[in-house]
Amino acid sequence: MLAFSSWCCAQNVLQQIQVSSLEHAGVALNLLFKNPLNQTPKIASDQTITLQHMTPFAPKTQRFDQGPLRSLDIYAKDGALFIVPKSASLFSVRAKLSADRTYLRLEFLPLTLTPLNTTPQPNSTPLPSKRDDGMLWDYAWKICLVLGFLLLVLWWLKRKNTQQFLFPKVGLEPSVTFIKPLDATHKLVTVEVRNQLYLILLNANQSVVLDKITLDFSLKNKDSGRLKEDLMEETKERLRHSKLKGSYV
């Protein structure tokens, strides 16, 4: 009988369970016991909190739509009180015990938030300030200035070499654009230099410049086959009126 009485005195009774929401997306669990607590709550690696020597009581489950927790289970098993918080994100637990040790408050807070009434440590990482934003803006306008200068230099170089940009395929070197054999010993060759086309008659002994034609670059849009036919017709017409007469036409 004495042992049973000692066992009853060692057991504590949970009289009240209250769950409330904190201001900064946290959850507070308030527990009121009949006798003062003579133990420290044990927190396991999975954040499960345990108190020994507790009498059985009706289990309680609380679910949350917002905050660090999704649910909170409170139940008794084998003479121990279990508090099991469940969450999809990381959180921290802060415990407060009243002076008479009959009132226990557990606060579940997101790790991204600093608990209230906590003085920052001197070696804590400072928050970003407006000065950092000013430094970013300072780098941004300098980069824009450099890009603008490079674009201006590119425009100046392009304008300085206007002739090269207008005639990218025709440079200072002559370019043979067409060869037409007339007979076994003579060939008609067109040589293009800038915007001038020279008609040259070649044979084994000499070459004769028949004519010089100023090119119209708008003809570049024509079909290449049609352009060659027009050039041959113009060449034949010039040969008919030249000193060579029509022997090679």
Order of alpha helices (4+ residues) and beta strands (2+ residues): alpha-beta-beta-beta-beta-beta-beta-beta-beta-beta-alpha-alpha-beta-beta-beta-beta-alpha
